[in-house]
Amino acid sequence: MHPLDPDISYRALQTRDPRFDGRLFVGVVSTGIYCRPICPARTPKREHCRFFANSASAQAAGFRACLRCRPEIAPELAGWRGTSNTVSRALALIADGFLDHETATVESLATRVGMGARQLRRLFDQHLGVAPVAVAQTRRLLFAKQLLHDTRLSMSDVAIAGGFGSVRRFNHVFHTLYHTPPGELRRCSAQPSSTLPPDAPVVLQLPYQPPYDWQNMLDYLRARAINGLEVVEDGLYRRSVLLDGQQGTVTVAHNPARHCLLATIRFPSVRALQAIVARIRHQFDVGADVDSIASHLSKDQALAPLIALRPGLRVPGCWDGFELAVRAVLGQQITVEAARRLGGILVDLWGDLLPNSGETGLTRTFPTASRLATADLSRLGMHAARRATIKALAHAAAANPRLFLPGKSLDEQIAQLRAIDGIGAWTAHYIALRAMREPDAFPSADVGLVRGAAQLEGVVLSASQLLHRAEAWRPWRAYAAQYLWTISTRTSHAKRKTRHGS
């Protein structure tokens, strides 16, 4: 683990520098509390401070989270700085709740990222200073703490949503760390415990590291919004969701004053809340370390002006990997609008009805892999080869529910995807970029990227030339691609011939 510079860390604390929020946590030995660097409390003496790169390390060292600055709502930057690629992928899986299931173990996590459990524990200790299970427990506990502060869920619902299984277990873990029962924290936060009606929404903050190009994100989602499944209007994104056989809706808004997105979740099971939040974070790329990405890509003199023009640009992810993969196939070699219409037909034919959602315009969920595996796709009216590819995708996803989760190296994931009949290099990289959140994925043959690169360079590059040109953008080629797509989209609106990937 790269040690934090104590001089820089203390200056960040003294000045409450927001650039360090999410990158730095300060443990105060005189109080036993750890804080964000922007904490409004009086700055402690230098000799009383211990500095940590993540909240799990601070909690493992015996510090408890501050009730004023609330470390649980600090920006959760993807791929903590200084970690290896393997650790970053393991962290992404933990953030998705990989270790929250009763049958999940560090051994299964290690297998997913392609190594032994002993080696993974060693890498976590080297890069983070804590074990994988400590990271997972910190995540669960901080999520429960956020629910105590920000919602009126009952104590039993908070315990279940936090993954503790029972109120007794939750009370024990919480009291051990915070030296106070969770009910006392609820009373202090002025959120009385109560039993809510089943249809009451949960509203949560999803902090990000500013800036955030919200308009670009909405523009991307609006252009691809499938009727009945998604609605983008009045600065909001709304969609239906299907998770573990249950249906609900999510609405995402932007609160720039608080540097966060606001997620309104209507779902019948509180047990799914962490998984839903993880999916929203992924879809909206909330954890992007935009400062580090912009700093690296700005070294390219041709790309630097575009980065300065669009600060906080994110890579749109997806709600579900299988859904994204199907949408990518639907959009091959046709316009974005045509792909959107095909998606609407597919959802209308095989998506489940969403009864009494209370959300205007949301009528169906996206079809499951098992549903499309047996569907008569000739009713879509598209080329037989692409219908066969969707069938192959559906069978692969039904056989392997973890097919689109992050895990092994980019090359291994691309090879796994290309082993599916009909999936070529462009589609595989596009899926890796948007579904598997690979920051270095780069579909170099994409028409939109080639067009954007031509605008950037003033000369048309072949796919191989563009791939060579992109070497300087590693390990953030996916973000460079997003900047190129913004050029392409602006210059091609009148023509309306942009490929779905862009």
Secondary structure, 3 states (H helix, E strand, C coil): CCCCCHHHHHHHHHHCCHHHECCEEEEECCCCEEECCCCCCCCCCHHHEEEECCHHHHHHCCCEECCCCCHHHCCCCCCCCCCCHHHHHHHHHHHCCHHHCCCCCHHHHHHHCCCCHHHHHHHHHHHCCCCHHHHHHHHHHHHHHHHHHHCCCCHHHHHHHCCCCCHHHHHHHHHHHHCCCHHHHHHHCCCCCCCCCCCCCEEEEEECCCCCCHHHHHHHHHHHCCCECEEEECCEEEEEEEECCEEEEEEEEEEHHHCEEEEEEECCCHHHHHHHHHHHHHHCCCCCCHHHHHHHHCCCCCCHHHHHHCCCCCCCCCCCHHHHHHHHHHCCCCEHHHHHHHHHHHHHHHCCECCCCCCCCECECCCCHHHHHCCCHHHHCCCHHHHHHHHHHHHHHHHCCCCCCCCCCHHHHHHHHHCCCCCCHHHHHHHHHHCCCCCCCCCCCCHHHHHHHHHHHCCCCCHHHHHHHHHHHCCCHHHHHHHHHHHHHHHHCCCCCCECCC
